[in-house]
Amino acid sequence: MEVFIRNLPNEATERQVKQYFRPILAEININIFHCQKPRNKGYAKITVLDRQLGQHFLNTHGQLNSGNQAFKNAKHQLYHMRRPVNCTLSNTPPDEYILRSLEREAAEKALTNSRQKPKPPRTSTKQTQRIFNSSSVACGWIDYVGSDLAFTELYQEPKAGALIFGRKLVLIEFRPPSLALPTKQIEIPYDSIESLTIGTSTNPYLTFSLPHAPKFFEKPPESATSLVDGFRQLGLQTVQTRQNDPKRRRTTAIDLGHQAVVAGCFCYKFQISPIDISAILALRRLRGCPDVVSWNISKTTKISFQTQKTQLDSALNAMRFREYTFELKFQLQKLAQNGHLPPYKVLQLMQLMKQTFLDADYSMLAAAVRKLCYQIPFAGAGTEASELSVLALGNLLKHNYDTALREKEYAQDITQKYEHIAAIHKATVTPAGIYLYGPEPEVKNQVLRTYSAFISHFLQVTFSDEDGEPMRFDRSSSLDDVYQQRFKKVLDGNITIAGRPYEVPILMKVS
């Protein structure tokens, strides 16, 4: 039986949670249990062998639902670090590998209690396994079907490869079907992983939930490398075959199909072998490796990502929303373009806003939507489906709007207080996509002073890496594709926001 624990302090460690629940569970004769608490997350899972004893624990300390009212109805309320702890029955079955481990621990304990000399533990010099095979890759986002987690699959390819867990990052390398084809790679640093979820033996997968797109690379074909090495052995080394030439090149996506979703879908799912599940769970003991959470996530499909974006763009320019200001449309497009919400949910939120905010102050509504971007919880095991429903987001937006109206009475806008300050909308161009930020206060330059009546028609653009850092020189990787194709394409074209194109001359910064 599996019990789901909510409202734990994010800074609490797994050891602290286990020590807290050990005497509580011992009171009802539960001495063997498994506790799983991800780092910097406010939830945990406790697995027990005896379902009746687990139900006894829930009858004593548990609640039927989450929330303050359900907590007050519990027979014996639990507090950890002065915070009320919510205990409910998990909506997913316990992991079979964890149950086997508990059964083995119970058997060993029974053997010890019967005073039989247990067999000495086997000493193994085998190192922790760090390389695991995968048979396919999918890209999308985590959503909900009812109250259950679901993976919305918007891109999928049967690419065989290997997941290599290093000291600081995970390297996913796809094996090409032919030696004449290049090898694709994905790099995911550990510190950029929001959650790492593993499935069950009947549904084996490994899902990475990220705050932004990872880095993509391409290695030259083995045949081309062998040909270059042959020239070097013959003494025919040229400028093009120097040993310090980059060994791979940076790309913007896995392939053309992935290119259509890479900018807004930050969840990657890899099909793995069921025999590797226990070895992957053991990686959480390694220093620096992120926690792996066992969770059975179903799969769902929706209309294509490109269709959702087209529908949202059409709505932003539709007559129905013609009274919305550019500042408000900018924030609504940012919700989808930066990956805070799927485009279809932003469209549903716009329809709710149309019914809720009649005769609204659109500048205050834009500020409320902007604040909402930083309040949306990350979809995952620690978030209820109701927290990401359109109704809950609408209530949160209404609260932000009322707060903005109250603050307007005594908080003066800095751009109105100082004439040399302007609120500038910003965009960041990365190898994967274009993301929106701001508006932020900036000192006016000569162009902005001359055209101060058209501030919103100017856009400050930054070219950077996916994590916001500058694109830095890497001796082992060529950045030609990023500069010559991705960045140059943006410079030669325009950036369209809410139907308003920003062209190249406007992108140039004049001081």
N, C-alpha and C positions, 0 to 999 in steps of 0.2 A: 504494500500500500504506500502511496506517495502523498505527502502533505506539503502544500505550498504555503510558504511564509512570506508575508508582505510587510512593508513599512519598517524594515530594518534600517539602521544607519548605513549609509553608503560606505563609510570608513571602517565598518566592522569587518573583521576577518573571518574566514571559515572556522578557524580554531576557536575564536571567541564565541561564535554562534553555537558551535558544537559543545563547548564547555557550559554555555548557558542552559541548553536544553537537556544535557545529560542527567542532572538530578531530577528534572521535571519528568522526563520519560522513565527514569528509574522508579518513581513513585507508583507507576502503573505496570511495573515489571517489564519494561522495554530497556534492555541493557545492550542490545546490539542494533545499531542503526547506521545509516549512511547520510551524511550531511554534505550538501553541495551549495556553496555560497560564492558566486562570481565576485571578482574584485570590483570595487567602486559601483556596485549595484545594490539596490535596496530590497532584494528578495533572496530567498533560499529555498531549497527543496530537501525534505527529510524523507528517507525511504525506510520502512520497517517491514519485517517479514510477516508478522502475525497481523492479519487484517482486523481481527476482533480487538486486539489491544490498540491498534491504530485508531479504530473507531471510538474506543473508550477515551483516547486522548482528545479526539475532536469533540466528543460529547462534553468533555470537561472544559477544554480551553478553546475550542474552535468556534467558527461562525459559518453561517450558510453563505454569506456574501461578504464582500469587502466594504469598507467604509466605517465611519464613526458609530452609526446607529447599530450596525451589526456587532461591532466591538462591545458596545454597552450591553447587548443581550447575552453575551457569553457568561457562563456560570462562574468561571474563574479567569479574570483578565490577566494577560501577561504583559510585562513591560521590560524592554531591553534598552539599556542606556537612556532611561526615562522616556522612551517612546512606546506607545501602544503597539503591540504586535498582533497582526491579523493572521490567523491560521485557518485554512480552508482545505477541502479535499481537492487535490490536483485534478484538472480535467484531462490529463494524459495518463496512460498506464505506466507503472514503474518500469525502468529499464531492466531488461532480462539479465544483462551482465552484472548490474549492481545486485540484483536478487541472488545470482549465483555466488557472488562474492560474500554476501551476508550469510547464505546457507553454509558456505565453507567455513566462515568464521564461527558460526554457531556450532558446527560439527566439531571443530577443533577445541572450542571451549568445553563442549560436553565431554570430549575425550580427556581433557585435562582434569575436569571435575571428577571423573570416574577413576582418577588416579592411575590411569594407564599412561605409560611413558610415551609421549608423542614422538613421532619421527622427527629427527633433526631437520631443520629447514635446509633446502637445497641452496647452495651458494652458486650463484651464476655470475660469470664474468661478461655476459652479453650486454652490450651497450644498449641504451634506450633507442628504439627504432624511431627514425626521423623522416623516412622516405616512404610515401604511400602512393599506390596507383589509383588513378581515377579514369573513368570511362567516358564521361561527358561533362560539359560545362553549360551552365545556364545563368542568365542575368535577368534581374527584375527587382522587385521590392517585396518586403514583408507586409502582408495585409491580413484581414480577418474574414472568415466565413462564419457568421454568427458570433460566437464567443471564442472560437478556436483560431489559432494562428494558421496562416496559409501563405505559401510562396506564390506570388504572381509572376508567372514565367512569360517574359517578353522576348527572350532570345535563348535559343538552345541549339547546341551542336554536339554530335557524338565524337568528341575529340579525346583520344587516349593520351594520357600524360601522367605526370608524377607531381605530387605535392611534397616539397622539400622544406622542412622546418629548420631554419638556421638559428643563429644566435639572436638576430634582431628582426628578421623578416621571414615571410613565407614566400618561396619561389615556386611558382607553378609553371612547369615546362611541358608543352604539348609535343608529342612525338609526331613528326611528319610522316605521312603514308609512303613517301618516297625520299630517297637521299638527295634527289634533285630539288626538293622543296625546302624552304627555310623553316627553322624551328621557332615557334611562338613562345613567348614568356610573359608572365605576369608577376610583378613584385608587390607584396602587401606587407608593409612594416607592421610590427606588433602594436606599436603605439597608435596606429590608425584604425584598429579593429574595435568597433563598438560592442559586438557580441559574436561569439563563435559557437554555432549550434550543430550538434551531431544527431543523426537519426537512430533508427532501430535496425535490427537484423533483417526485418521485412521491408524496411524502407531506408537503406543505408545511404547517407549523404553527409556532406560537410558544408555548412552555410556560413559565409563571411558577410556580416553587416558592417558597412563602412560609412563614414561621414562624407567621403568624396571619392572620386574615381581613383583606382590604383594606377601604377605605371606599367606600360606595355612595351615590350621589346621584341626584336626579331633577329635571330642569328642566321648567318649565311648558310646555304646548304653544305652538307659534308663534302659533296663532290667538288664544290668550288674551293673549299678550304684545302682539300687534298691537292688540287691543281696548283694552288699558290705555294704550298709546301714543296711541291715538285720543282717549281721554278727556282725556289730558294736553294734547294740542294744542288741544282745545276749552276748556281752562281748567277742567275738571271734576275736577281732582285731589282725591281724598279721602284719608282716613287710610289706607285699604287700598291706595292706589296711590302711596304715597310713593316717591320715587326711591331712598331708602336701604333699601327693603324687600329681603329676601334674594332673590337671583336663582335660587336652587335650594334644595331641601330634602334633608336627610340621611335616608337610608332604611336598612333593615336587610338588604336582599338585592336581587337583580335583579328577581325575581318570586316568586310563591308556590311554584313548583317548586324554585327555588333556595333558598328559605327552609328547606326540609327538610334540606339538606346543608351550608349555609353555616357552621355552627358547628364542624364537624369536618373539612371538606375544604378544604385550603389550596393546592391546585394548580389553576391555570387555564390552559386550552388554547384558543388562537384559531387558526382556519383562515385562512391567508393565501394570497396569490398567489405562485406559484413565481418570478415575475419579480422579486419584492421580496427574495428571500433574500440576494443579494449586497449589497444596500443595507443590510439589517439587520445583516449581519455587519460592515459598515463602521462601524456605530455604536460598536463597542467602542473605536475610537480617540478618541472624544469624552470629555472630562473628566467624571467623575462617572457616566457610563453604565456599567452592569454588563457583565461579559463575557458574550458570546453563544457558547455551545458547540454545535457541530454534532453531532447524535446522532439516529439514526433510532429513535424509540420507537414500538413497536407499541401497539395499543389492545386492551384487554380489558374485559369487563364482569362484574360480580358481582351478587349479590342486593342489593336496595335498601339504602341506608344506614339507613333507618328500621327495616327488618327486622333488620339486624345489631345495632342498638342495643337493640331489643326482646329479641333472643335473649340479649344480654349482661346486660341488666337481670334477665331471668328466671333466668339462671344465678347471679347474685349473691344472689338470694333463694331459690334452690333448696335442697332438703333435703340434696343431695349436698355442698354447701359450707356447711352450717349451723354447722360448728365454726369457720369463719373469723370473726375478730373484725371489728368495724366499722372499726377502723383499717386492717386489711389490705384490706377491700373498698373503702374510700375510695381507697387507692392504686391498686387495680386499675381502678376506674372512672375515675380520673384519667388513666391511660394512654390510654384511648380518648377521653374527653371533651376532653382538651387536645390531641388530635391527634398524640400520640407514636406510637401504633400504631393500625391499623384495628381496629374492634370484633371482627371475626372472628378476628384474630390474638391479641387479648387472651383470647378464649374458648379458643383452642388452648393458649395459655400456661397458663391456669388448669387445664386438663386435664392438662398435663404436670406442673404443680406438685402436683396431687393424687397423682400417682404417685411423684414424687421426694421430696417433703417429708412423710415420715410421722412423726407425733409431734413436729412442729416447734414451736419457740417462735414463736408468731404475731406477737409484738411485734417480734422480730428479723426475721421474714420481711417484715413491713410496712416496716421500715427498708430492707431489701434491695430491695424493689420501688420504694420512693421513690428510692433511689439509681439504679436502673435507668433512670428517666425521663430522667436527664441523661447517660446513657451510650449511648443508642440512636443509632446513626449516621443521618445524613440520607440518605434514599433518593435516589440519583442516579448520575451517571456515575462518580463516584469511590468508590462503595460496591459491594462484591461482594454478590451475592444471598445467599451463605452467611452473611454478617455479620448479615443481618436474618431468617435462618431461625429457626423456633421453637426448634430444638435449640441454636443459638448463643445466643439470648436466655436459654434455660434454664441453659446453662453459666455465663453471666455472672451470672445471678441466684443460682446456687449459690455462686459465688465471693463475691458480696456478702453472702450469708447467713453463710458461714463467717467472713468478716472481721468482721461484726457480732457474732458470738458471741465472737470473741477480744477485741474492743474492750470488750465488756460487762464483762469481768473487771476492767478497770482504769479505765474511763471511766464516771463517775457521771452519771446523768441530771440535768439542771439542775432539772427540776420536782420531783425527789426531794430535791435538795440545798436548795432554797429553797421554803418553803411559799407565798410570795406570787407564785410563778411558775406558770403553767399552759400546757400545750401546746394551742393553739387551732387548729382546722381553719378554713380560709378559702375563700371563693368570690369570684370577680370576675365581675361582670355587665357585659358590653359590648353594643354595638348588635347584634352578630352572635350571641353565645352566652353560656354560663355556664361558667367554667373553675375548676378546683379547685387549691388550693395548701395547703402546710403538712403537718402541724401545725407551728406556729411558737411559740416561747416568748413569752408576753405577761404583763404584770402583771395580777393579778386585780383586777377591780372589785367593787362591792358584790354584784352578782348572782352572779358566779362564786364569791365567798367564801361566799355563802349556800348555793349548790347545788354545792359543790366535788365532791360524789360523782357528778355528772352532767356533767362537763366536756365529754365528747364529744357531748352533746346540744345544745351551743351552737355557732353558726357565725358567724364574722365576715365580713360581706359588704361588698364595695367596688364602687362603680359607676364605671367608667372607660371610656376609649377602647380601641380594639383593641390599641394599642401599650403599654398600661399607664398612659399619661398621663391626667390628669384631662380630662373633657369641657370644652373651653374654648369661650368665645363666639366665633362666627365671623359677621362682619357679612354675608358673602356667602351664608351657608347657614342655613336654618332647622333647628333641632333639635327641633321640636315632636313629630315622629313618634317620635323616640328617647325623649324624656321621657314623653310622654302615652300612648304605646302600649307600647313595649318595657319601659322601666323600671317604669312603673306596673303593667304586667301581672305583673311579678315581685313587686312589693310587695303586690298584691292576691291573689296566689296563694301558692305555696310553692316551695322548692327541694328536690328529692328526691335523696338520695344513698344508694345501697345499700338502697333501700326505706324509708329514714327521711325523712319530710317535715319540713322546717324552715319554720315558718310566720312570719307577719309580726311578731308580738310578740317572737319570739326574734331577729329581725334587727335590732332597735333596740339601739343602743349606749348603755349606761348607764355613766357614770363615777362 
